[in-house]
Amino acid sequence: MGQLYLNEYAKHLAGKRVCIGCREGILRDNFSAIIADVKFLARNGVKTTLYHNLPNRLANQKLLTTLEKKLPETKITRIAPDENFYAAVLSQPEAHFKVIFLERRYLIDNKGDKINTLTTGSIRGSLDDFASKIANVNFKDTMNLICETIEAGNTERVHILPAAKNSIRQELFTVEGSGTMIADNFTEKFRRVESDEDVAVVNRILAMYKRAGFLKPRSKNYVQEHRNNFFVTEIDSIIVSCVEQKVVDEQTIELGALAISTRFRNQRIGVYTVGAFIETMVSMGYSRFISLTLNPRLQALFIQLGFVQQSPQEYSVRQSISPTVQMFFKDTGVK
């Protein structure tokens, strides 16, 4: 289970309403887990509405009564079984912030990997791919409906999660998330690390890269001691990437510890982070930049942003520290 960042993430969610849609069979199979997660949201100041389509018959009265008893702070709304469940939930006036649909599984890409984040544009570019990648065979139409709802400005975020223990809290309170988030209006901000909470999230992102073997270990104590040298990118006030400022000489900065949350890969966060970092450093008087990495994703990113794979002689001492790691170099020409 990913580490929960309650203080950091709850600030963005407190007082807002999260709408959770769960169809009959999924609700039955995951009843206790869903109740536990919804109660968790309420304890952390999040307003909740739970939508279900349980038929209103005698056999379901115990379930309905239990929902009302266990979730006294949650608005529980029944969607008629003969209605399009997704359309009915998305058309609710209160479903304007976050809508979570609990499904049998998360969305996957062509390699079978979980899709973390999507925009409506990326969905429309490959809409035919989604019908066969989720248990609900009608989900292609649902994806189109989700796009229309977001594009119309009626809902900010739609999350598609696998119904399971802790799934909702993992989606909303961890760096990695548990499912797929769909949105168009990500708000980006680049800033220096400021608080102990920032340090904790940065450490979590770096740990992911360390496990992948692309980043030398940096302890939480290291990040804490060098916090003034770390910068982060936030999406909607949530830290999603980091980079370390390492002064080489009076003209040169090394981009160290560049890491992007797996949640936001392929969303141009790397482009934004490196671009904002270079702009910030140029404003401080630096004009040359180097970075050493074995990570193919970051190597491609640097080439895209005008770096060249090159190890200038003046940086031979730095290169000798990591002799088998490729160096990427960029001279902005700013004097």
Residue pairs with C-beta under 8 A, 6 or more apart in sequence:
1 166
1 170
2 170
2 174
2 175
2 176
2 178
2 204
3 174
3 175
3 200
3 204
4 169
4 170
4 173
4 174
5 173
5 174
5 175
5 197
5 200
5 201
5 204
6 44
6 173
7 197
8 197
8 200
8 201
8 238
8 239
9 172
9 173
9 238
10 44
10 45
10 46
10 173
11 237
12 236
12 237
12 238
13 41
13 44
13 45
13 46
13 172
14 44
14 45
14 46
15 45
15 46
15 47
16 46
16 47
16 97
16 98
17 46
17 47
17 48
17 49
17 94
17 97
17 98
18 41
18 46
18 47
18 48
18 49
18 97
18 98
18 99
18 100
18 172
19 48
19 49
19 51
19 89
19 92
19 94
19 95
19 97
19 98
19 99
19 100
20 34
20 38
20 48
20 49
20 50
20 51
20 99
20 100
20 102
20 168
21 51
21 52
21 85
21 86
21 89
21 99
21 100
21 101
21 102
22 30
22 34
22 50
22 51
22 52
22 101
22 102
22 163
23 52
23 53
23 85
23 102
24 52
24 53
24 54
24 55
24 81
26 102
26 103
26 104
26 163
27 34
27 52
27 54
27 63
27 102
28 63
29 163
30 102
30 163
30 164
31 63
31 66
33 163
33 164
33 165
33 166
33 167
34 50
34 102
34 163
34 168
35 66
35 67
35 70
35 71
36 165
36 166
37 166
37 167
37 168
37 169
38 48
38 50
38 71
38 74
38 168
39 70
39 71
40 168
40 169
41 48
41 168
41 169
41 172
42 48
42 71
42 73
42 74
44 173
46 172
48 71
48 73
48 74
48 75
49 74
49 75
49 76
49 77
49 92
49 94
49 95
50 67
50 71
50 74
50 75
50 76
50 77
51 77
51 78
51 79
51 85
51 88
51 89
51 92
52 67
52 76
52 77
52 78
52 79
53 78
53 79
53 80
53 81
53 83
53 85
54 60
54 63
54 64
54 78
55 81
56 78
64 76
67 76
68 76
75 94
77 92
79 85
79 88
79 89
80 88
86 101
86 142
86 145
86 146
87 145
89 95
89 99
89 101
90 99
90 145
90 146
90 149
90 154
90 155
90 158
91 154
95 154
95 155
96 154
96 155
96 156
97 155
97 156
97 157
98 155
98 156
98 157
98 158
98 159
98 172
99 155
99 157
99 158
99 159
100 158
100 159
100 160
100 161
100 168
100 171
101 158
101 159
101 160
101 161
102 161
102 162
102 163
102 167
102 168
103 134
103 135
103 136
103 160
103 161
103 162
103 163
104 134
104 135
104 136
104 162
104 163
105 134
105 135
105 162
106 114
106 115
106 160
106 161
106 162
106 178
106 179
106 180
107 114
107 115
107 118
107 130
107 133
107 134
107 160
107 179
107 180
108 114
108 115
108 133
109 115
109 133
110 129
114 179
114 180
115 180
116 176
116 177
116 180
116 181
116 262
116 263
116 264
116 265
117 180
117 181
117 182
117 183
117 263
117 264
117 265
117 266
117 267
118 180
118 181
118 182
119 182
119 183
119 184
119 267
120 146
120 147
120 150
120 151
120 182
120 184
121 184
123 130
123 143
123 146
123 147
123 182
124 147
127 140
127 143
127 144
128 140
130 139
130 140
130 143
131 137
131 138
131 139
131 140
134 160
136 142
146 158
146 182
147 182
149 155
149 158
150 156
150 158
150 182
150 183
150 184
151 184
156 183
156 185
157 181
157 182
157 183
158 181
158 182
158 183
159 171
159 179
159 180
159 181
159 182
160 179
160 180
160 182
161 167
161 168
161 171
161 178
161 179
161 180
162 178
162 179
164 178
166 178
167 178
167 179
168 178
170 176
170 177
170 178
171 177
171 178
171 179
171 181
175 201
175 204
175 205
175 208
175 239
175 240
175 261
175 263
176 208
176 261
176 262
176 263
177 263
181 263
186 235
186 236
186 267
187 235
187 236
188 233
188 234
188 235
188 269
188 272
189 233
189 234
189 237
190 231
190 232
190 233
190 234
190 272
190 273
190 276
190 277
190 280
191 231
191 232
191 234
192 228
192 230
192 231
192 232
193 199
193 202
193 223
193 227
193 228
193 230
193 231
193 232
193 242
196 224
198 227
198 230
198 232
198 239
199 220
199 223
199 224
199 227
199 230
200 220
201 232
201 239
202 223
202 230
202 232
202 239
202 242
203 218
203 219
203 220
203 223
205 239
205 240
205 241
205 242
205 259
205 260
205 261
206 215
206 218
206 223
206 242
206 257
206 259
208 259
208 261
208 262
209 215
209 259
209 295
210 216
210 217
210 218
212 295
213 294
214 293
214 294
214 295
214 298
215 257
215 259
215 295
218 257
223 230
226 244
229 244
229 245
229 246
230 242
230 243
230 244
230 245
230 257
231 242
231 243
231 244
231 245
231 273
231 276
231 277
231 280
232 239
232 240
232 241
232 242
232 243
233 239
233 240
233 241
233 242
233 269
233 272
233 273
233 276
234 240
235 264
235 269
239 261
240 260
240 261
240 263
240 264
240 269
241 258
241 259
241 260
241 261
241 264
241 269
241 270
241 273
242 257
242 258
242 259
242 273
243 255
243 256
243 257
243 258
243 259
243 273
243 274
243 277
244 255
244 256
244 257
244 258
245 253
245 255
245 256
245 277
245 281
246 253
246 254
246 255
246 256
247 253
247 254
248 254
248 290
248 315
248 318
249 314
250 285
251 286
251 287
251 288
252 286
252 288
252 289
252 290
252 315
253 281
253 286
253 288
253 289
253 290
254 289
254 290
254 291
254 292
254 318
255 274
255 277
255 289
255 290
255 291
256 291
258 270
258 273
258 274
258 291
258 293
258 298
260 269
260 270
260 273
261 269
265 297
270 297
270 298
270 301
271 301
271 304
271 305
274 301
274 302
274 305
275 305
278 289
278 330
278 332
281 289
282 332
282 334
287 331
287 332
287 333
287 334
287 335
288 329
288 330
288 331
288 332
289 307
289 329
289 330
289 331
289 332
290 315
290 318
290 327
290 328
290 329
290 330
291 298
291 302
291 307
291 327
291 328
292 318
292 319
292 322
292 325
292 326
292 327
292 328
293 299
293 302
293 325
293 326
293 328
294 325
294 326
299 309
299 326
299 328
302 328
302 330
303 309
303 328
305 330
306 330
307 328
307 329
307 330
308 328
308 329
308 330
309 326
309 327
309 328
309 329
310 327
310 328
310 329
311 319
311 327
311 329
312 329
315 327
315 329
318 327
319 327
